[in-house]
Amino acid sequence: MRYQPQFVYVHHWRQYDLVMWDNRQMMHRVRRFDESEIRDMRRTTVAGDAPTVAQVEAA
């Protein structure tokens, strides 16, 4: 699958940054990183399967 550069977001990390995304609406992939740096990744799941606002508007 090809991507469109205008929809690509690359985060340049700074101390105390927090990045969140919705797996239902986004393609994502990992990039290489310095394994000597601490990474703290946590997953949250929101209950329900209701459509998002964009999905409702598109219907």
C-alpha positions in Angstrom: 0.0 0.0 0.0 1.3 3.4 -0.9 1.1 6.4 1.3 0.5 10.0 0.5 3.2 12.3 1.9 0.7 15.1 2.8 -0.9 12.7 5.3 2.4 11.5 7.0 3.2 12.7 10.4 6.7 12.3 11.9 7.2 13.2 15.5 10.4 14.8 16.7 10.5 13.7 20.3 11.2 16.1 23.2 11.2 15.3 26.9 7.6 14.9 28.3 6.0 14.5 24.9 2.9 12.3 24.7 1.6 11.1 21.3 -1.8 9.4 21.0 -3.5 7.9 17.9 -6.6 6.0 17.0 -5.7 2.6 15.5 -9.2 2.5 13.9 -8.4 5.6 11.8 -4.7 5.5 11.2 -2.0 3.5 9.5 1.2 3.5 11.5 4.5 1.9 11.6 7.6 1.9 13.7 10.8 3.6 12.7 14.3 2.8 13.9 15.2 4.4 17.2 18.1 4.5 19.6 17.6 1.5 21.8 19.7 3.1 24.6 16.9 5.6 25.0 14.0 4.8 27.4 10.6 4.1 25.7 7.4 3.9 27.6 4.5 2.8 25.5 1.1 2.1 27.0 -2.1 0.9 25.3 -5.6 2.1 26.1 -8.8 0.6 24.7 -12.0 2.5 24.8 -15.1 0.3 25.1 -17.7 0.4 22.3 -17.8 0.1 18.6 -19.7 3.3 17.7 -18.6 5.0 14.5 -16.4 8.1 14.6 -17.8 11.5 13.7 -16.1 11.3 10.2 -17.7 7.9 9.6 -21.2 9.3 10.5 -20.7 12.3 8.2 -19.6 10.1 5.3 -22.6 7.8 5.6 
